[in-house]
Structure formats: C-alpha cells, structure tokens
Amino acid sequence: MPYVLGLDIGARSVGWALLEKEGDSFTRILRAGVRVFEAGTEGDIEQGRDESRGATRRAKRLARRQIRRRRQRARALYRELSGAGLLPPITPVPGSPMAVLIQEAINRLDCELRRKYAGERAVNQLPYLLRARALDHRLEPHELGRALYHLGQRRGFKSNRKAESGKKAMEDSSKAGEEKSLVYRGIDDLKRQIREAGARTLGEYFATLDPAEQRIRNRYTHRSMYEEEFEAIWEAQRRHHAALTRELKDRLWQILFEQRPLRDTEDLVGECAWIPREKRAPVILRHPGSGGAADSQPLHSSKHVRGGIRGYLGGAAAAPRCLDPGIEGPPPGDSVRTAALAGYRGSGG
C-alpha cells in the first residue's frame, strides 16, 4: 500500500500528515500533527519586516570595525605627512593613545592657522579654506599637510558592488530610466550645485558656503570628488614643494582612497567529495547545447535521475529538463558531481 507524506512548512511551525493512497485517491489519514517552534528571526514575519536575531549585534560590531579602521587610516596618514615635513612631528607619550596625540597636534595647528587667516571670510571652515587656496596659492608645508589630512577625514562614498565598480558607473549615476537611490540623488544634487557655483573642486565649493545658512555636513559625497581634488591640489603645489615626490603621492593615495575588497569566503567552502583538491561548486552553469534558463541555477534545485542530470527550472510546477542525457548520473543526492558533469569546476580549478 503506497503512502504519501504531506508537509506544510511555515516560519514557526511544520504541519504534517501521512496519507494512505489507493490508485489515484486517498483512502484515509494515518497520522497527522504539527510541530511548533520558535522563529529564527525577530519582527513581523507576516509583513516581511523580520530580521536576524544577530542583526543588532552585527551592526554594533561593524560600527566598531569602521571606527577602528578610520583611526588606523588617520595614524598612517599623519605618519606619512609628518615624515615628509608636512605636519608637525609627534613625540609618543606613555599612557596617551596616538589618536589623542594626533588630535591635539591638529588642534594646535588649527589655532595657529586661524590667527594667520583671521581676516578671511571662510576662516571658520579652515580646512576648506586651505583646500580652496591650494588651487591657486602656494601653501606653507603645514598648511598643505592640513589640507591633505582633511581629505582623509572625509573621503566620500564608494560602492563595493561589482556592477558599480567600473569607472563609468562611479562617475555617472544618472542613467535614464533607472531608479536612483537616495545616496546617488544626493550626490547628483551636490554635483549640480558645484557646477552652478563655478567651483572647481568640492573643497572650493564648501569654502564659499556660510555654515549659518547652509549646512556643510550631512551631504552625500562620492569618492571620485576627493580623488579629483587630491589630483588638483597635488598638481598645483608640487612645483612649490620638493617633498611632493611620486613615491609620496602613491603612498598617500593608497592610504586615502584604497578600499578593502569584500572579504574572500573561499576558505569557508568545503572540499569536493569527487575531485581531489577542488572546492565544492556553487552553481550549475549552462551545459553546451542546453540553452535557456539552465544558466547558473543553484545546485540545491537540481535532481539526479538515471541517465542524466535534470534541473527543476522555474519552480515545482515546471517540468524537469535534462541538461545532458548522454551522461550517466551519480547516486541521487550528490550535488557536487552534478556541477562537474555539467562542465563547471570549482574556484580551485
């Protein structure tokens, strides 16, 4: 007598029923029940507003990591500029964090520069004043160092997404027909304001603003704006300072603008059970001659049958389609061999 097991899988429970079948009809329910358990997420699951229980802890961990990396970048930048004579040297003090000593040195330098430029209208935005003057006037070494150090404190947004990693995508976020995010709309608005003001760089534009009338902070800026300004300041000042060598520029550029790539998770991928020294394959790629929707379907949606590899395309209602009928399939349940037979090798091969 054949039996059919039915499952109703929900977010907080699994309902089940074991049915007896005779021919095309079910004769009776042998067993039925439900297993209720605690949901693995928090929030309104029905409305799709739930999130992982570790989301809050993860957000705090990411914030700590970001603060730590900013301090590391500030120390490295100050060390390079100080070594080139562009910022005052710092003597380490036992028991005093380097971040505190750097900030104290910057504050002392700002007090001196404010007295020097007391007659300037933009003296209250001292770093932006120095960045604007660097385009047309010779700056003293410490003034130039202060301007470059400020570029490292505010260096703009840069996406880590592969689709936006190209230069064209970074420079032009206003493609027709595409819905832009709030960040890119803010960046585009700022670019327009810079053009309308006739400013050459971001720092020059901010130097013209009155903080009592227009806020300078809380604006969306792009990394490319700071990169262009760095190039403009360097070209204008390098004829005045022998310390501005190509080697120093490369080191400063790496500290200021290099962004860590997304973490490589290859070490988290298990070893292939079929091919020695290979990683498990994540997807089935299109087999020659298969065509259609077989591209890059997940392995967990594949099924092994005698005489070939079949993939369920488009959900449970879709009929399975054989990717290569000429290949004898391995035992059911092994998804790694599926990828190898379909012509895909892991990242190690």
C-alpha positions, -999 to +999 in steps of 0.1 A: +000+000+000+016+033-010+017+062+014+021+100+009+036+123+034+024+159+032+043+188+048+032+224+054+063+243+063+059+277+079+080+302+097+071+290+132+057+255+126+057+224+104+024+206+098+025+170+086+001+143+075+006+107+065-020+096+039-028+061+026-033+061-011-051+036-033-050+042-070-055+079-077-074+086-045-065+089-008-083+064+014-075+077+049-053+098+071-030+075+091-013+101+112-013+139+114+003+166+136+021+198+139+055+208+153+056+244+167+090+260+173+104+295+180+111+316+149+147+322+140+141+359+133+126+388+152+099+413+140+068+410+119+073+379+098+039+381+081+047+416+068+082+407+058+097+430+084+116+404+104+154+404+108+180+381+122+185+379+159+221+388+155+214+419+134+218+444+163+250+427+175+263+426+139+255+463+134+274+473+165+304+451+155+305+467+121+305+502+137+334+493+160+353+479+130+347+511+110+359+533+139+390+512+143+399+514+106+393+552+105+418+556+134+443+533+116+440+553+084+444+586+103+475+573+121+490+561+088+482+594+070+496+616+098+528+594+099+534+599+062+527+636+062+548+642+093+576+622+078+576+644+047+576+676+069+540+685+060+527+682+096+543+687+130+561+657+144+546+639+174+565+625+204+548+594+218+538+598+255+534+566+276+497+561+285+484+585+258+468+569+228+482+581+195+448+592+183+446+616+212+481+630+205+473+634+168+441+653+175+459+676+200+486+683+174+459+691+148+441+714+172+472+734+180+479+737+143+444+749+136+447+776+163+479+790+146+463+789+112+431+807+124+452+835+138+470+838+104+438+838+083+417+858+108+407+882+081+394+856+057+356+851+055+359+813+055+382+811+085+356+792+104+358+765+077+396+764+079+403+731+062+380+740+033+397+774+031+431+757+028+418+733+002+405+762-019+436+783-016+458+753-025+445+755-061+459+790-068+483+799-040+514+784-025+507+769+009+532+765+037+542+729+043+520+725+074+491+742+056+493+718+028+496+689+052+465+700+070+445+702+037+456+667+027+449+653+062+414+667+059+408+647+027+414+616+047+388+625+073+360+630+047+367+608+017+332+601+003+311+572-006+322+543-028+302+513-036+317+478-033+292+463-057+306+447-088+280+464-110+292+498-098+329+491-096+337+504-131+348+540-136+318+548-158+294+536-131+312+557-104+312+589-124+278+587-140+249+577-117+222+594-138+214+568-164+179+574-179+152+550-169+170+538-138+156+545-103+184+560-083+189+556-046+188+584-021+226+584-019+231+589-057+204+615-058+222+635-031+255+631-050+239+643-082+224+673-065+257+682-050+275+679-084+249+702-099+254+728-071+292+727-076+288+733-114+263+762-108+286+778-083+315+776-108+337+758-083+365+735-095+366+712-065+344+701-036+366+719-011+364+751-031+326+749-032+323+743+006+347+772+013+321+796-003+292+784+019+281+802+051+275+775+078+249+797+094+228+795+061+238+762+046+250+730+063+282+715+051+279+682+069+253+656+062+257+657+025+263+628+002+297+629-015+314+605-038+349+592-035+357+604-070+352+641-059+380+637-033+402+619-058+399+647-083+405+673-057+436+655-045+450+655-080+442+692-085+459+702-052+490+680-059+495+694-094+491+730-081+515+725-052+542+701-063+562+728-081+564+747-047+575+717-025+603+693-032+589+669-008+560+661-031+576+632-049+559+605-069+566+579-042+549+600-016+519+606-038+515+569-043+517+561-006+492+589+002+468+578-025+468+543-011+461+555+024+435+580+014+415+562-013+422+525-014+392+504-002+394+470+012+378+444-012+349+423+000+361+395+022+370+363+003+349+335+016+367+307-003+381+293+029+345+287+040+338+264+010+341+227+017+363+203-002+348+184-032+339+148-025+346+138-061+375+158-073+406+159-051+420+193-041+389+211-055+363+232-038+326+224-040+309+240-069+282+267-060+261+265-092+254+246-123+264+266-154+248+261-187+259+229-204+267+232-241+236+227-260+212+231-231+204+268-235+175+286-219+170+290-182+196+264-171+221+292-166+236+293-131+208+276-113+217+266-077+227+231-070+201+226-044+174+229-072+189+201-092+179+165-092+198+134-103+180+108-123+191+077-140+205+086-175+213+123-169+212+155-149+179+172-146+172+206-131+139+219-119+135+252-138+110+278-127+097+261-096+079+229-087+053+234-114+078+234-142+088+201-159+124+190-153+147+194-183+177+171-190+210+191-192+229+162-208+210+130-215+242+113-226+259+114-191+252+087-166+244+104-133+259+097-099+239+084-069+209+107-060+216+135-036+252+143-046+251+179-059+289+183-063+292+157-091+263+174-109+284+206-114+314+185-126+293+166-151+277+198-163+311+213-172+317+235-141+347+234-120+352+250-086+373+281-079+404+260-074+403+246-110 
